[in-house]
Amino acid sequence: MVHVPPRLPSDDALRLHLGRWLGLHLRSAQMLLGQALQRRLLGRDWRVPALFEAEIDARLPDKYVTLLRWFADLPDVECCGTW
């Protein structure tokens, strides 16, 4: 029986793994920072109103909208505002 040593991953596989790892950790760090900024800007007890409790024309606080835009993947996209 011939012993075959384990094959090492290629450079492409390592880059893909590293890219996924970095992306996961970057998004996790963004979530932690976003939560900390939300608490600092809006207070510890502030919550996003539930859709069924909010008026159709209700607006989110400007500070919250600004915070969402800071973390948007595409800053030009209208991701928030009126619901």
The 8 nearest C-alpha neighbors of each residue, nearest first, counted from 0:
[[1, 2, 3, 4, 5, 6, 7, 8],
 [2, 0, 3, 4, 5, 6, 7, 8],
 [1, 3, 4, 0, 5, 6, 7, 8],
 [2, 4, 1, 5, 6, 0, 7, 8],
 [5, 3, 6, 2, 7, 1, 8, 0],
 [6, 4, 7, 3, 2, 8, 9, 1],
 [5, 7, 4, 8, 3, 9, 2, 12],
 [6, 8, 5, 9, 4, 10, 13, 12],
 [9, 7, 12, 6, 13, 10, 11, 5],
 [8, 10, 12, 11, 13, 7, 14, 6],
 [9, 11, 13, 12, 14, 8, 15, 7],
 [12, 10, 14, 9, 13, 15, 8, 16],
 [13, 11, 15, 9, 14, 10, 8, 16],
 [12, 14, 10, 16, 11, 15, 17, 9],
 [15, 13, 17, 11, 12, 16, 18, 10],
 [14, 16, 18, 12, 13, 17, 11, 19],
 [15, 17, 13, 19, 18, 14, 20, 12],
 [16, 18, 20, 14, 19, 15, 13, 21],
 [19, 17, 15, 21, 16, 20, 14, 22],
 [18, 20, 22, 16, 17, 21, 23, 15],
 [21, 19, 17, 23, 18, 22, 16, 24],
 [20, 22, 24, 18, 23, 19, 25, 17],
 [23, 21, 19, 25, 20, 24, 18, 26],
 [24, 22, 20, 26, 21, 25, 19, 27],
 [23, 25, 27, 21, 26, 22, 28, 20],
 [24, 26, 22, 28, 27, 23, 21, 29],
 [25, 27, 29, 23, 28, 24, 22, 30],
 [28, 26, 24, 30, 29, 25, 23, 31],
 [27, 29, 31, 25, 30, 26, 24, 32],
 [28, 30, 26, 32, 27, 31, 33, 25],
 [31, 29, 33, 27, 28, 32, 34, 26],
 [32, 30, 28, 34, 33, 29, 35, 27],
 [33, 31, 35, 29, 34, 30, 36, 28],
 [32, 34, 30, 36, 31, 35, 29, 37],
 [33, 35, 37, 31, 32, 36, 30, 38],
 [36, 34, 32, 38, 33, 37, 39, 31],
 [37, 35, 39, 33, 38, 34, 40, 32],
 [38, 36, 34, 40, 39, 35, 41, 33],
 [37, 39, 42, 43, 35, 36, 41, 40],
 [38, 40, 36, 37, 42, 41, 35, 43],
 [41, 39, 37, 38, 36, 42, 62, 63],
 [42, 40, 38, 37, 39, 45, 43, 62],
 [43, 41, 38, 44, 39, 45, 40, 37],
 [42, 44, 38, 45, 41, 39, 37, 46],
 [43, 45, 42, 46, 38, 41, 47, 37],
 [46, 44, 42, 43, 41, 47, 38, 37],
 [47, 45, 48, 44, 43, 49, 41, 42],
 [46, 48, 49, 45, 59, 50, 63, 53],
 [49, 47, 46, 53, 50, 52, 51, 59],
 [48, 50, 52, 51, 53, 47, 46, 54],
 [51, 49, 53, 52, 48, 54, 55, 82],
 [50, 52, 49, 53, 54, 48, 55, 57],
 [53, 51, 49, 50, 48, 54, 55, 57],
 [54, 52, 50, 51, 48, 49, 57, 55],
 [53, 55, 57, 56, 52, 50, 51, 58],
 [54, 56, 57, 53, 82, 81, 50, 58],
 [57, 55, 54, 58, 81, 82, 53, 59],
 [58, 56, 54, 55, 53, 81, 59, 82],
 [59, 57, 81, 80, 60, 56, 82, 61],
 [58, 60, 61, 80, 64, 63, 57, 81],
 [61, 59, 63, 62, 58, 64, 80, 41],
 [60, 62, 64, 63, 65, 59, 80, 58],
 [63, 61, 65, 60, 64, 66, 40, 41],
 [62, 64, 66, 60, 65, 61, 67, 59],
 [63, 65, 61, 67, 66, 62, 79, 68],
 [66, 64, 68, 62, 63, 67, 61, 69],
 [65, 67, 63, 69, 64, 68, 62, 70],
 [68, 66, 64, 65, 69, 70, 71, 63],
 [67, 69, 71, 65, 70, 66, 74, 64],
 [70, 68, 66, 67, 71, 65, 74, 72],
 [69, 71, 68, 67, 72, 66, 29, 33],
 [72, 70, 68, 73, 74, 69, 67, 78],
 [71, 73, 74, 70, 68, 76, 69, 75],
 [72, 74, 71, 75, 76, 68, 70, 78],
 [73, 75, 71, 76, 68, 72, 69, 70],
 [76, 74, 73, 77, 68, 78, 71, 72],
 [77, 75, 78, 74, 73, 71, 68, 72],
 [78, 76, 79, 75, 80, 74, 68, 73],
 [79, 77, 76, 80, 68, 71, 67, 74],
 [80, 78, 77, 64, 81, 67, 82, 68],
 [79, 81, 59, 58, 64, 82, 78, 77],
 [82, 80, 58, 57, 56, 79, 59, 55],
 [81, 80, 55, 56, 57, 58, 79, 59]]
